[in-house]
Amino acid sequence: MNRFAGSDTQKRAACAAILTVLAATFGLLAQGPSIEIRLTANAPGSRLLLTSVIPAGPQPLVITPVDVNGDGHTDLAIADYQNFMTISTNDGAGHFATAQYLLIGGSPVQLAAGDLNGDGLPDLVSCNSSLSDNSVTVLINSPTGNFFRHARIPVDSGPVSITCGDLNMDGNLDIVTANYDGNTLTVLTNDGHANFTISQTLPAGLFAHGIDAMDVDKDGFLDLVATSHEESNLRVYTNDHRGRFSSSFSMPVPGKPRWQAAGDFNHDGYPDLATANAGDGTVAILLNNKDGTFRASASLSTGIGAYGISAGDIDGDGSLDLAVANYQSTNKTVAVFRNDGAGNFSLIQVLGVADKPYYALIANLDHSATGFLVMPSATENTVSLAKYALKSVTLSWSSTGGDFFAEQCTGLTRPNWWMLPEATIVRGPTNRINFPLTGESSVFRLVR
């Protein structure tokens, strides 16, 4: 809820000053009747800086990036554990508004996106983990970007993760779930109209948790890679070229893996894997041997209770980096690791975030060179966004002038102001806020 509920005219009446900041132009910018405002350049060095906090449903857990309305901007589909999903649409600059809020199923813990009915629009499917539900919900998109529930499909007990892919090469996206209570994988085949039937159930070890569909051996067909939390291992299931699978490889993954992230980490053309291991607070980097098997190449220390993990290019160098949410951490953190392009990872930053970050997503939300880190809070009903900034500034003002808050926009022609999060303001005799610069200019104002 924006605390500035009045009109923009009312806001301007309470505005100390409006500052237009051109790239690399810093120093004393403005002085109002009762307040002095300074903007200074920070020392060189990239960093992740909190840019906004957006509302979500009760207990948001995971987020899927998807352009729901076809405007070319990446929107966010947010699943919350209390049976709902929120669609938040992006204005193209990484600022979001709630567009839809709908009931989807019992305790959804993961979403997958893809065109399930062949109409050219991205649809969604939720994984409903409640043991009183045990289903996936198919959500069909409309040309306006609104979703409706198409089908609820029973699967095995305790579906906890989900992936989409064309498993039998018929041109339709199929679905696979990992089921923690059933210790299985459920393969669901699509008839082309988003109607699914169970085609196979595979044993997956105690507390099956992670699942990805990827072409492990580069034969042109998607295989399955799954992790078992209780058995601390990874299994590969090879596709027989007709969409049926058999276990072909397994290896230990110490630390009780939860979620996993797939991608080509070392640019060799083969998909690799990273697992978030809740038992020992590590990430295992598993590189592809190019023969349908994997090898452990590194173990990264993250924090207590590593849960949700994602791969994406946070720094704009063309290589997949990693973000890991430490759900059980007492200091509420997300760890971000940079990839050197050869599959070697080093810690960029550990961010203190809102309570219980179950998942962390790397996504490009503003069409700039670098990415955002998106972090839901499972207890505070919010989603926090942090931008990887190549340039940043510090805005400071004296507290003697009153209790001002900071807003920003990209230009004064039809400005769209957004409030900078209170959590980013260090208050004292002099109030300070660090913020990324992502374009040629930024406009700030202080309001109350």
HUTA-V186232 format. One line per field, one symbol per residue. phi: phi as a letter, one per 20 degrees, with the letter a starting at -180 (. if undefined). burial: 1 if it has 24 or more other ideal C-beta (glycine too) atoms within 12 Angstrom, else 0. A space follows every 50 residues. Layout:
phi: ???
burial: ???
//
This chain:
phi: .ffeeffffffffeefaddedegmdcofdbbegcbdccccfffgpfbecf dacdfbffmfdccdfaefdmendfecddedfenccdddeeendndccfdb bbfcrflfcaccdreedmendfdccddeegfedlbddedeedgenedcfe addfcffmfcbbbdreedldndfdccdddfeelcddddeeendmddcfda cdfcnflgcebbdbefdlencfedccddffelbccddefemcndcbfcab bfcfomfdebcdrefdldndfdbcdedffcmcdeedefemcncccfdacd edqfmfdfcbdaeedmendeeccceefeffdlccdcceeendnddcfead decfflfebcdebedcmefdddddcedfddlccddcdfdecbcdecbfff epeecdcbbeaeelfdfcefggfeeeeagcecbebfddcfbccdbdcb
burial: 00010000001001111110100000001100001111100100011111 11111111111111111110001111111111111111111011110111 11111111111111111000111111111100111111111000101111 11111111111111111100011111111111111111110001010111 11111011111111111000111111111011111111100010100110 10101111111111110001111111111111111111000111010111 11111111111111110011111111111001111111100010101111 11111111111111110101111111110111111111111111111000 100111111100000011111011100000111111111001111111
//
